[in-house]
Amino acid sequence: MSRWTLVWLALSVITGVLGFGGMTSSVTGLAQILFGIFLALLLISLVAGLVAQADDRSNARD
């Protein structure tokens, strides 16, 4: 799960630099949309990883 989190983080940073770095308007719009998508996927991966980790810990106690 952490591998996907790192992938989404890298893609978010790359598209953020491209989208907010002053490129042409057509590329900027696309990069900003992709930035939002990858950022959302990053947050989902982080939350899912934390939930899975907490679930593993609670199962280990039983």
Rosetta blueprint (number, residue, H / E / L):
1 M L
2 S H
3 R H
4 W H
5 T H
6 L H
7 V H
8 W H
9 L H
10 A H
11 L H
12 S H
13 V H
14 I H
15 T H
16 G H
17 V H
18 L H
19 G H
20 F H
21 G L
22 G L
23 M L
24 T L
25 S H
26 S H
27 V H
28 T H
29 G H
30 L H
31 A H
32 Q H
33 I H
34 L H
35 F H
36 G H
37 I H
38 F H
39 L H
40 A H
41 L H
42 L H
43 L H
44 I H
45 S H
46 L H
47 V H
48 A H
49 G H
50 L H
51 V H
52 A H
53 Q H
54 A H
55 D H
56 D H
57 R H
58 S H
59 N H
60 A H
61 R H
62 D L
